[in-house]
C-alpha cells in the first residue's frame, strides 16, 4: 500500500526503480493495482470532511493512464464514491481512462484494507448497492502479486 505521492514517485524515471512499477516488499511487478478515492471525504458527521478535495479523481485517472503506459497488461481498479473531474477538459481523462482495457471503476465504500504479512498482498472489502435495491452487499477484492 502506498499513497498517491509515493505512487507518483514510483512512476517517475528518477524514482527508486527508474520508472518501473515494483512492489517495495518483494521487488515484483504488481499486476493488479487499486486506487481508493474519497477516503474520509463528504462525511456529514461532526469533525469529518464534508467537502470533496476536487483533485483525487483526475489525479487517479492520470496515474492509471501512466500505469497502463508502463504495463499494458496491468489490471487497474478504482474504488470511488462517485467520479468528479473538476476543471476544463478534465472529463476527457475519465472518458479516456474508462475506455482502457482492464480498468474498472467500482462505485463503492471501502471498509477494510488488509495486507497479508507473509505475501504482502492486499485485500480490500467494499460495499456496493445491489442493483434496483437499497440493500448493500459486501465483496472482497484481492490483489495477488503475480
Chimera marker file (.cmm) of the C-alpha trace (Angstrom):
<marker_set name="trace">
<marker id="1" x="0.000" y="0.000" z="0.000" r="1" g="1" b="0" radius="0.5"/>
<marker id="2" x="1.304" y="3.400" z="-0.959" r="1" g="1" b="0" radius="0.5"/>
<marker id="3" x="-0.014" y="6.940" z="-1.007" r="1" g="1" b="0" radius="0.5"/>
<marker id="4" x="-0.662" y="8.763" z="-4.269" r="1" g="1" b="0" radius="0.5"/>
<marker id="5" x="2.503" y="10.788" z="-3.757" r="1" g="1" b="0" radius="0.5"/>
<marker id="6" x="4.544" y="7.602" z="-3.274" r="1" g="1" b="0" radius="0.5"/>
<marker id="7" x="2.994" y="6.059" z="-6.381" r="1" g="1" b="0" radius="0.5"/>
<marker id="8" x="3.813" y="9.206" z="-8.351" r="1" g="1" b="0" radius="0.5"/>
<marker id="9" x="7.438" y="8.739" z="-7.281" r="1" g="1" b="0" radius="0.5"/>
<marker id="10" x="7.359" y="5.108" z="-8.473" r="1" g="1" b="0" radius="0.5"/>
<marker id="11" x="6.178" y="6.256" z="-11.903" r="1" g="1" b="0" radius="0.5"/>
<marker id="12" x="8.996" y="8.783" z="-12.163" r="1" g="1" b="0" radius="0.5"/>
<marker id="13" x="12.065" y="7.829" z="-14.202" r="1" g="1" b="0" radius="0.5"/>
<marker id="14" x="14.258" y="9.262" z="-11.441" r="1" g="1" b="0" radius="0.5"/>
<marker id="15" x="12.356" y="7.294" z="-8.788" r="1" g="1" b="0" radius="0.5"/>
<marker id="16" x="13.607" y="4.335" z="-6.757" r="1" g="1" b="0" radius="0.5"/>
<marker id="17" x="13.022" y="1.807" z="-9.582" r="1" g="1" b="0" radius="0.5"/>
<marker id="18" x="13.861" y="4.049" z="-12.570" r="1" g="1" b="0" radius="0.5"/>
<marker id="19" x="10.197" y="4.367" z="-13.549" r="1" g="1" b="0" radius="0.5"/>
<marker id="20" x="9.310" y="0.688" z="-13.222" r="1" g="1" b="0" radius="0.5"/>
<marker id="21" x="6.339" y="-0.056" z="-11.021" r="1" g="1" b="0" radius="0.5"/>
<marker id="22" x="7.638" y="-2.541" z="-8.462" r="1" g="1" b="0" radius="0.5"/>
<marker id="23" x="6.463" y="-3.545" z="-5.007" r="1" g="1" b="0" radius="0.5"/>
<marker id="24" x="8.881" y="-2.413" z="-2.304" r="1" g="1" b="0" radius="0.5"/>
<marker id="25" x="8.125" y="-5.568" z="-0.286" r="1" g="1" b="0" radius="0.5"/>
<marker id="26" x="9.468" y="-8.078" z="-2.820" r="1" g="1" b="0" radius="0.5"/>
<marker id="27" x="10.524" y="-6.198" z="-5.979" r="1" g="1" b="0" radius="0.5"/>
<marker id="28" x="7.800" y="-7.873" z="-8.099" r="1" g="1" b="0" radius="0.5"/>
<marker id="29" x="5.640" y="-6.170" z="-10.696" r="1" g="1" b="0" radius="0.5"/>
<marker id="30" x="2.102" y="-5.756" z="-9.359" r="1" g="1" b="0" radius="0.5"/>
<marker id="31" x="-0.388" y="-6.912" z="-11.965" r="1" g="1" b="0" radius="0.5"/>
<marker id="32" x="-3.471" y="-5.827" z="-10.003" r="1" g="1" b="0" radius="0.5"/>
<marker id="33" x="-3.467" y="-2.285" z="-8.695" r="1" g="1" b="0" radius="0.5"/>
<marker id="34" x="-6.279" y="-0.490" z="-6.879" r="1" g="1" b="0" radius="0.5"/>
<marker id="35" x="-6.874" y="3.134" z="-6.019" r="1" g="1" b="0" radius="0.5"/>
<marker id="36" x="-9.244" y="4.139" z="-3.233" r="1" g="1" b="0" radius="0.5"/>
<marker id="37" x="-10.723" y="7.607" z="-3.753" r="1" g="1" b="0" radius="0.5"/>
<marker id="38" x="-12.733" y="9.831" z="-1.466" r="1" g="1" b="0" radius="0.5"/>
<marker id="39" x="-11.283" y="8.441" z="1.750" r="1" g="1" b="0" radius="0.5"/>
<marker id="40" x="-12.843" y="10.414" z="4.576" r="1" g="1" b="0" radius="0.5"/>
<marker id="41" x="-14.448" y="12.961" z="2.278" r="1" g="1" b="0" radius="0.5"/>
<marker id="42" x="-18.001" y="14.236" z="2.080" r="1" g="1" b="0" radius="0.5"/>
<marker id="43" x="-18.888" y="12.921" z="5.521" r="1" g="1" b="0" radius="0.5"/>
<marker id="44" x="-21.714" y="14.640" z="7.376" r="1" g="1" b="0" radius="0.5"/>
<marker id="45" x="-20.712" y="13.591" z="10.889" r="1" g="1" b="0" radius="0.5"/>
<marker id="46" x="-19.168" y="16.304" z="13.077" r="1" g="1" b="0" radius="0.5"/>
<marker id="47" x="-15.392" y="16.535" z="12.785" r="1" g="1" b="0" radius="0.5"/>
<marker id="48" x="-15.292" y="14.844" z="9.377" r="1" g="1" b="0" radius="0.5"/>
<marker id="49" x="-14.560" y="16.384" z="5.973" r="1" g="1" b="0" radius="0.5"/>
<marker id="50" x="-17.845" y="17.484" z="4.423" r="1" g="1" b="0" radius="0.5"/>
<marker id="51" x="-16.161" y="18.523" z="1.181" r="1" g="1" b="0" radius="0.5"/>
<marker id="52" x="-14.602" y="16.853" z="-1.836" r="1" g="1" b="0" radius="0.5"/>
<marker id="53" x="-10.921" y="17.639" z="-2.460" r="1" g="1" b="0" radius="0.5"/>
<marker id="54" x="-11.689" y="18.126" z="-6.190" r="1" g="1" b="0" radius="0.5"/>
<marker id="55" x="-8.360" y="16.575" z="-7.231" r="1" g="1" b="0" radius="0.5"/>
<marker id="56" x="-8.366" y="12.848" z="-6.339" r="1" g="1" b="0" radius="0.5"/>
<marker id="57" x="-10.438" y="11.568" z="-9.255" r="1" g="1" b="0" radius="0.5"/>
<marker id="58" x="-8.468" y="13.271" z="-12.011" r="1" g="1" b="0" radius="0.5"/>
<marker id="59" x="-5.158" y="12.586" z="-10.252" r="1" g="1" b="0" radius="0.5"/>
<marker id="60" x="-6.020" y="8.894" z="-10.034" r="1" g="1" b="0" radius="0.5"/>
<marker id="61" x="-7.063" y="8.780" z="-13.677" r="1" g="1" b="0" radius="0.5"/>
<marker id="62" x="-3.725" y="10.275" z="-14.681" r="1" g="1" b="0" radius="0.5"/>
<marker id="63" x="-1.943" y="7.615" z="-12.630" r="1" g="1" b="0" radius="0.5"/>
<marker id="64" x="-3.992" y="4.824" z="-14.219" r="1" g="1" b="0" radius="0.5"/>
<marker id="65" x="-3.163" y="6.095" z="-17.724" r="1" g="1" b="0" radius="0.5"/>
<marker id="66" x="0.552" y="6.215" z="-16.833" r="1" g="1" b="0" radius="0.5"/>
<marker id="67" x="0.373" y="2.777" z="-15.226" r="1" g="1" b="0" radius="0.5"/>
<marker id="68" x="-1.151" y="1.320" z="-18.406" r="1" g="1" b="0" radius="0.5"/>
<marker id="69" x="1.616" y="3.050" z="-20.413" r="1" g="1" b="0" radius="0.5"/>
<marker id="70" x="4.190" y="1.285" z="-18.216" r="1" g="1" b="0" radius="0.5"/>
<marker id="71" x="2.381" y="-2.084" z="-18.169" r="1" g="1" b="0" radius="0.5"/>
<marker id="72" x="-0.412" y="-2.550" z="-20.711" r="1" g="1" b="0" radius="0.5"/>
<marker id="73" x="-1.432" y="-5.811" z="-19.010" r="1" g="1" b="0" radius="0.5"/>
<marker id="74" x="-1.993" y="-4.275" z="-15.583" r="1" g="1" b="0" radius="0.5"/>
<marker id="75" x="-5.475" y="-4.668" z="-14.097" r="1" g="1" b="0" radius="0.5"/>
<marker id="76" x="-6.494" y="-1.347" z="-12.547" r="1" g="1" b="0" radius="0.5"/>
<marker id="77" x="-9.449" y="-0.914" z="-10.181" r="1" g="1" b="0" radius="0.5"/>
<marker id="78" x="-10.675" y="2.439" z="-8.914" r="1" g="1" b="0" radius="0.5"/>
<marker id="79" x="-12.925" y="2.407" z="-5.853" r="1" g="1" b="0" radius="0.5"/>
<marker id="80" x="-14.883" y="5.670" z="-5.581" r="1" g="1" b="0" radius="0.5"/>
<marker id="81" x="-17.987" y="7.341" z="-4.119" r="1" g="1" b="0" radius="0.5"/>
<marker id="82" x="-18.601" y="8.959" z="-7.472" r="1" g="1" b="0" radius="0.5"/>
<marker id="83" x="-16.310" y="10.384" z="-10.105" r="1" g="1" b="0" radius="0.5"/>
<marker id="84" x="-15.835" y="14.140" z="-10.106" r="1" g="1" b="0" radius="0.5"/>
<marker id="85" x="-13.481" y="15.579" z="-12.672" r="1" g="1" b="0" radius="0.5"/>
<marker id="86" x="-13.270" y="19.295" z="-11.958" r="1" g="1" b="0" radius="0.5"/>
<marker id="87" x="-11.625" y="21.656" z="-14.380" r="1" g="1" b="0" radius="0.5"/>
<marker id="88" x="-11.528" y="22.492" z="-18.045" r="1" g="1" b="0" radius="0.5"/>
<marker id="89" x="-11.481" y="19.324" z="-20.178" r="1" g="1" b="0" radius="0.5"/>
<marker id="90" x="-10.844" y="17.063" z="-17.155" r="1" g="1" b="0" radius="0.5"/>
<marker id="91" x="-13.833" y="14.924" z="-18.109" r="1" g="1" b="0" radius="0.5"/>
<marker id="92" x="-11.762" y="13.681" z="-21.055" r="1" g="1" b="0" radius="0.5"/>
<marker id="93" x="-9.373" y="11.956" z="-18.612" r="1" g="1" b="0" radius="0.5"/>
<marker id="94" x="-12.295" y="9.988" z="-17.244" r="1" g="1" b="0" radius="0.5"/>
<marker id="95" x="-13.511" y="9.103" z="-20.735" r="1" g="1" b="0" radius="0.5"/>
<marker id="96" x="-10.023" y="8.054" z="-21.798" r="1" g="1" b="0" radius="0.5"/>
<marker id="97" x="-9.409" y="6.047" z="-18.632" r="1" g="1" b="0" radius="0.5"/>
<marker id="98" x="-12.680" y="4.133" z="-18.669" r="1" g="1" b="0" radius="0.5"/>
<marker id="99" x="-12.018" y="3.005" z="-22.257" r="1" g="1" b="0" radius="0.5"/>
<marker id="100" x="-8.674" y="1.423" z="-21.377" r="1" g="1" b="0" radius="0.5"/>
<marker id="101" x="-8.650" y="-2.396" z="-21.237" r="1" g="1" b="0" radius="0.5"/>
<marker id="102" x="-8.687" y="-3.998" z="-17.767" r="1" g="1" b="0" radius="0.5"/>
<marker id="103" x="-9.711" y="-0.789" z="-15.991" r="1" g="1" b="0" radius="0.5"/>
<marker id="104" x="-12.720" y="-0.939" z="-13.666" r="1" g="1" b="0" radius="0.5"/>
<marker id="105" x="-14.480" y="1.849" z="-11.805" r="1" g="1" b="0" radius="0.5"/>
<marker id="106" x="-16.375" y="0.482" z="-8.799" r="1" g="1" b="0" radius="0.5"/>
<marker id="107" x="-18.796" y="2.833" z="-7.075" r="1" g="1" b="0" radius="0.5"/>
<marker id="108" x="-18.452" y="1.701" z="-3.502" r="1" g="1" b="0" radius="0.5"/>
<marker id="109" x="-17.423" y="2.389" z="0.042" r="1" g="1" b="0" radius="0.5"/>
<marker id="110" x="-14.317" y="0.618" z="1.204" r="1" g="1" b="0" radius="0.5"/>
<marker id="111" x="-14.368" y="-0.506" z="4.792" r="1" g="1" b="0" radius="0.5"/>
<marker id="112" x="-11.363" y="-2.741" z="5.407" r="1" g="1" b="0" radius="0.5"/>
<marker id="113" x="-7.941" y="-2.919" z="3.796" r="1" g="1" b="0" radius="0.5"/>
<marker id="114" x="-5.738" y="-5.797" z="4.878" r="1" g="1" b="0" radius="0.5"/>
<marker id="115" x="-2.210" y="-6.754" z="3.962" r="1" g="1" b="0" radius="0.5"/>
<marker id="116" x="-1.097" y="-10.370" z="4.288" r="1" g="1" b="0" radius="0.5"/>
<marker id="117" x="2.100" y="-10.185" z="6.378" r="1" g="1" b="0" radius="0.5"/>
<marker id="118" x="3.699" y="-13.107" z="4.521" r="1" g="1" b="0" radius="0.5"/>
<marker id="119" x="2.897" y="-12.340" z="0.889" r="1" g="1" b="0" radius="0.5"/>
<marker id="120" x="2.309" y="-8.570" z="1.276" r="1" g="1" b="0" radius="0.5"/>
<marker id="121" x="-0.760" y="-8.998" z="-0.968" r="1" g="1" b="0" radius="0.5"/>
<marker id="122" x="-3.615" y="-6.619" z="-0.223" r="1" g="1" b="0" radius="0.5"/>
<marker id="123" x="-7.296" y="-7.426" z="0.181" r="1" g="1" b="0" radius="0.5"/>
<marker id="124" x="-9.983" y="-4.733" z="0.163" r="1" g="1" b="0" radius="0.5"/>
<marker id="125" x="-13.514" y="-5.132" z="1.484" r="1" g="1" b="0" radius="0.5"/>
<marker id="126" x="-16.030" y="-2.827" z="-0.130" r="1" g="1" b="0" radius="0.5"/>
<marker id="127" x="-19.779" y="-2.323" z="-0.161" r="1" g="1" b="0" radius="0.5"/>
<marker id="128" x="-21.967" y="-1.540" z="-3.134" r="1" g="1" b="0" radius="0.5"/>
<marker id="129" x="-25.687" y="-1.018" z="-3.542" r="1" g="1" b="0" radius="0.5"/>
<marker id="130" x="-27.418" y="-4.012" z="-5.081" r="1" g="1" b="0" radius="0.5"/>
<marker id="131" x="-28.928" y="-3.096" z="-8.427" r="1" g="1" b="0" radius="0.5"/>
<marker id="132" x="-32.538" y="-1.927" z="-8.122" r="1" g="1" b="0" radius="0.5"/>
<marker id="133" x="-32.395" y="-2.044" z="-4.334" r="1" g="1" b="0" radius="0.5"/>
<marker id="134" x="-31.298" y="-0.049" z="-1.322" r="1" g="1" b="0" radius="0.5"/>
<marker id="135" x="-29.524" y="-3.095" z="0.130" r="1" g="1" b="0" radius="0.5"/>
<marker id="136" x="-25.773" y="-3.097" z="0.398" r="1" g="1" b="0" radius="0.5"/>
<marker id="137" x="-23.677" y="-6.092" z="-0.424" r="1" g="1" b="0" radius="0.5"/>
<marker id="138" x="-20.069" y="-6.561" z="0.647" r="1" g="1" b="0" radius="0.5"/>
<marker id="139" x="-17.375" y="-8.020" z="-1.548" r="1" g="1" b="0" radius="0.5"/>
<marker id="140" x="-13.645" y="-8.689" z="-1.213" r="1" g="1" b="0" radius="0.5"/>
<marker id="141" x="-11.159" y="-7.546" z="-3.851" r="1" g="1" b="0" radius="0.5"/>
<marker id="142" x="-7.808" y="-9.304" z="-3.781" r="1" g="1" b="0" radius="0.5"/>
<marker id="143" x="-4.530" y="-8.098" z="-5.192" r="1" g="1" b="0" radius="0.5"/>
<marker id="144" x="-2.189" y="-11.086" z="-5.697" r="1" g="1" b="0" radius="0.5"/>
<marker id="145" x="1.408" y="-10.336" z="-6.553" r="1" g="1" b="0" radius="0.5"/>
<marker id="146" x="1.636" y="-12.498" z="-9.650" r="1" g="1" b="0" radius="0.5"/>
<link id1="1" id2="2" r="1" g="1" b="0" radius="0.2"/>
<link id1="2" id2="3" r="1" g="1" b="0" radius="0.2"/>
<link id1="3" id2="4" r="1" g="1" b="0" radius="0.2"/>
<link id1="4" id2="5" r="1" g="1" b="0" radius="0.2"/>
<link id1="5" id2="6" r="1" g="1" b="0" radius="0.2"/>
<link id1="6" id2="7" r="1" g="1" b="0" radius="0.2"/>
<link id1="7" id2="8" r="1" g="1" b="0" radius="0.2"/>
<link id1="8" id2="9" r="1" g="1" b="0" radius="0.2"/>
<link id1="9" id2="10" r="1" g="1" b="0" radius="0.2"/>
<link id1="10" id2="11" r="1" g="1" b="0" radius="0.2"/>
<link id1="11" id2="12" r="1" g="1" b="0" radius="0.2"/>
<link id1="12" id2="13" r="1" g="1" b="0" radius="0.2"/>
<link id1="13" id2="14" r="1" g="1" b="0" radius="0.2"/>
<link id1="14" id2="15" r="1" g="1" b="0" radius="0.2"/>
<link id1="15" id2="16" r="1" g="1" b="0" radius="0.2"/>
<link id1="16" id2="17" r="1" g="1" b="0" radius="0.2"/>
<link id1="17" id2="18" r="1" g="1" b="0" radius="0.2"/>
<link id1="18" id2="19" r="1" g="1" b="0" radius="0.2"/>
<link id1="19" id2="20" r="1" g="1" b="0" radius="0.2"/>
<link id1="20" id2="21" r="1" g="1" b="0" radius="0.2"/>
<link id1="21" id2="22" r="1" g="1" b="0" radius="0.2"/>
<link id1="22" id2="23" r="1" g="1" b="0" radius="0.2"/>
<link id1="23" id2="24" r="1" g="1" b="0" radius="0.2"/>
<link id1="24" id2="25" r="1" g="1" b="0" radius="0.2"/>
<link id1="25" id2="26" r="1" g="1" b="0" radius="0.2"/>
<link id1="26" id2="27" r="1" g="1" b="0" radius="0.2"/>
<link id1="27" id2="28" r="1" g="1" b="0" radius="0.2"/>
<link id1="28" id2="29" r="1" g="1" b="0" radius="0.2"/>
<link id1="29" id2="30" r="1" g="1" b="0" radius="0.2"/>
<link id1="30" id2="31" r="1" g="1" b="0" radius="0.2"/>
<link id1="31" id2="32" r="1" g="1" b="0" radius="0.2"/>
<link id1="32" id2="33" r="1" g="1" b="0" radius="0.2"/>
<link id1="33" id2="34" r="1" g="1" b="0" radius="0.2"/>
<link id1="34" id2="35" r="1" g="1" b="0" radius="0.2"/>
<link id1="35" id2="36" r="1" g="1" b="0" radius="0.2"/>
<link id1="36" id2="37" r="1" g="1" b="0" radius="0.2"/>
<link id1="37" id2="38" r="1" g="1" b="0" radius="0.2"/>
<link id1="38" id2="39" r="1" g="1" b="0" radius="0.2"/>
<link id1="39" id2="40" r="1" g="1" b="0" radius="0.2"/>
<link id1="40" id2="41" r="1" g="1" b="0" radius="0.2"/>
<link id1="41" id2="42" r="1" g="1" b="0" radius="0.2"/>
<link id1="42" id2="43" r="1" g="1" b="0" radius="0.2"/>
<link id1="43" id2="44" r="1" g="1" b="0" radius="0.2"/>
<link id1="44" id2="45" r="1" g="1" b="0" radius="0.2"/>
<link id1="45" id2="46" r="1" g="1" b="0" radius="0.2"/>
<link id1="46" id2="47" r="1" g="1" b="0" radius="0.2"/>
<link id1="47" id2="48" r="1" g="1" b="0" radius="0.2"/>
<link id1="48" id2="49" r="1" g="1" b="0" radius="0.2"/>
<link id1="49" id2="50" r="1" g="1" b="0" radius="0.2"/>
<link id1="50" id2="51" r="1" g="1" b="0" radius="0.2"/>
<link id1="51" id2="52" r="1" g="1" b="0" radius="0.2"/>
<link id1="52" id2="53" r="1" g="1" b="0" radius="0.2"/>
<link id1="53" id2="54" r="1" g="1" b="0" radius="0.2"/>
<link id1="54" id2="55" r="1" g="1" b="0" radius="0.2"/>
<link id1="55" id2="56" r="1" g="1" b="0" radius="0.2"/>
<link id1="56" id2="57" r="1" g="1" b="0" radius="0.2"/>
<link id1="57" id2="58" r="1" g="1" b="0" radius="0.2"/>
<link id1="58" id2="59" r="1" g="1" b="0" radius="0.2"/>
<link id1="59" id2="60" r="1" g="1" b="0" radius="0.2"/>
<link id1="60" id2="61" r="1" g="1" b="0" radius="0.2"/>
<link id1="61" id2="62" r="1" g="1" b="0" radius="0.2"/>
<link id1="62" id2="63" r="1" g="1" b="0" radius="0.2"/>
<link id1="63" id2="64" r="1" g="1" b="0" radius="0.2"/>
<link id1="64" id2="65" r="1" g="1" b="0" radius="0.2"/>
<link id1="65" id2="66" r="1" g="1" b="0" radius="0.2"/>
<link id1="66" id2="67" r="1" g="1" b="0" radius="0.2"/>
<link id1="67" id2="68" r="1" g="1" b="0" radius="0.2"/>
<link id1="68" id2="69" r="1" g="1" b="0" radius="0.2"/>
<link id1="69" id2="70" r="1" g="1" b="0" radius="0.2"/>
<link id1="70" id2="71" r="1" g="1" b="0" radius="0.2"/>
<link id1="71" id2="72" r="1" g="1" b="0" radius="0.2"/>
<link id1="72" id2="73" r="1" g="1" b="0" radius="0.2"/>
<link id1="73" id2="74" r="1" g="1" b="0" radius="0.2"/>
<link id1="74" id2="75" r="1" g="1" b="0" radius="0.2"/>
<link id1="75" id2="76" r="1" g="1" b="0" radius="0.2"/>
<link id1="76" id2="77" r="1" g="1" b="0" radius="0.2"/>
<link id1="77" id2="78" r="1" g="1" b="0" radius="0.2"/>
<link id1="78" id2="79" r="1" g="1" b="0" radius="0.2"/>
<link id1="79" id2="80" r="1" g="1" b="0" radius="0.2"/>
<link id1="80" id2="81" r="1" g="1" b="0" radius="0.2"/>
<link id1="81" id2="82" r="1" g="1" b="0" radius="0.2"/>
<link id1="82" id2="83" r="1" g="1" b="0" radius="0.2"/>
<link id1="83" id2="84" r="1" g="1" b="0" radius="0.2"/>
<link id1="84" id2="85" r="1" g="1" b="0" radius="0.2"/>
<link id1="85" id2="86" r="1" g="1" b="0" radius="0.2"/>
<link id1="86" id2="87" r="1" g="1" b="0" radius="0.2"/>
<link id1="87" id2="88" r="1" g="1" b="0" radius="0.2"/>
<link id1="88" id2="89" r="1" g="1" b="0" radius="0.2"/>
<link id1="89" id2="90" r="1" g="1" b="0" radius="0.2"/>
<link id1="90" id2="91" r="1" g="1" b="0" radius="0.2"/>
<link id1="91" id2="92" r="1" g="1" b="0" radius="0.2"/>
<link id1="92" id2="93" r="1" g="1" b="0" radius="0.2"/>
<link id1="93" id2="94" r="1" g="1" b="0" radius="0.2"/>
<link id1="94" id2="95" r="1" g="1" b="0" radius="0.2"/>
<link id1="95" id2="96" r="1" g="1" b="0" radius="0.2"/>
<link id1="96" id2="97" r="1" g="1" b="0" radius="0.2"/>
<link id1="97" id2="98" r="1" g="1" b="0" radius="0.2"/>
<link id1="98" id2="99" r="1" g="1" b="0" radius="0.2"/>
<link id1="99" id2="100" r="1" g="1" b="0" radius="0.2"/>
<link id1="100" id2="101" r="1" g="1" b="0" radius="0.2"/>
<link id1="101" id2="102" r="1" g="1" b="0" radius="0.2"/>
<link id1="102" id2="103" r="1" g="1" b="0" radius="0.2"/>
<link id1="103" id2="104" r="1" g="1" b="0" radius="0.2"/>
<link id1="104" id2="105" r="1" g="1" b="0" radius="0.2"/>
<link id1="105" id2="106" r="1" g="1" b="0" radius="0.2"/>
<link id1="106" id2="107" r="1" g="1" b="0" radius="0.2"/>
<link id1="107" id2="108" r="1" g="1" b="0" radius="0.2"/>
<link id1="108" id2="109" r="1" g="1" b="0" radius="0.2"/>
<link id1="109" id2="110" r="1" g="1" b="0" radius="0.2"/>
<link id1="110" id2="111" r="1" g="1" b="0" radius="0.2"/>
<link id1="111" id2="112" r="1" g="1" b="0" radius="0.2"/>
<link id1="112" id2="113" r="1" g="1" b="0" radius="0.2"/>
<link id1="113" id2="114" r="1" g="1" b="0" radius="0.2"/>
<link id1="114" id2="115" r="1" g="1" b="0" radius="0.2"/>
<link id1="115" id2="116" r="1" g="1" b="0" radius="0.2"/>
<link id1="116" id2="117" r="1" g="1" b="0" radius="0.2"/>
<link id1="117" id2="118" r="1" g="1" b="0" radius="0.2"/>
<link id1="118" id2="119" r="1" g="1" b="0" radius="0.2"/>
<link id1="119" id2="120" r="1" g="1" b="0" radius="0.2"/>
<link id1="120" id2="121" r="1" g="1" b="0" radius="0.2"/>
<link id1="121" id2="122" r="1" g="1" b="0" radius="0.2"/>
<link id1="122" id2="123" r="1" g="1" b="0" radius="0.2"/>
<link id1="123" id2="124" r="1" g="1" b="0" radius="0.2"/>
<link id1="124" id2="125" r="1" g="1" b="0" radius="0.2"/>
<link id1="125" id2="126" r="1" g="1" b="0" radius="0.2"/>
<link id1="126" id2="127" r="1" g="1" b="0" radius="0.2"/>
<link id1="127" id2="128" r="1" g="1" b="0" radius="0.2"/>
<link id1="128" id2="129" r="1" g="1" b="0" radius="0.2"/>
<link id1="129" id2="130" r="1" g="1" b="0" radius="0.2"/>
<link id1="130" id2="131" r="1" g="1" b="0" radius="0.2"/>
<link id1="131" id2="132" r="1" g="1" b="0" radius="0.2"/>
<link id1="132" id2="133" r="1" g="1" b="0" radius="0.2"/>
<link id1="133" id2="134" r="1" g="1" b="0" radius="0.2"/>
<link id1="134" id2="135" r="1" g="1" b="0" radius="0.2"/>
<link id1="135" id2="136" r="1" g="1" b="0" radius="0.2"/>
<link id1="136" id2="137" r="1" g="1" b="0" radius="0.2"/>
<link id1="137" id2="138" r="1" g="1" b="0" radius="0.2"/>
<link id1="138" id2="139" r="1" g="1" b="0" radius="0.2"/>
<link id1="139" id2="140" r="1" g="1" b="0" radius="0.2"/>
<link id1="140" id2="141" r="1" g="1" b="0" radius="0.2"/>
<link id1="141" id2="142" r="1" g="1" b="0" radius="0.2"/>
<link id1="142" id2="143" r="1" g="1" b="0" radius="0.2"/>
<link id1="143" id2="144" r="1" g="1" b="0" radius="0.2"/>
<link id1="144" id2="145" r="1" g="1" b="0" radius="0.2"/>
<link id1="145" id2="146" r="1" g="1" b="0" radius="0.2"/>
</marker_set>
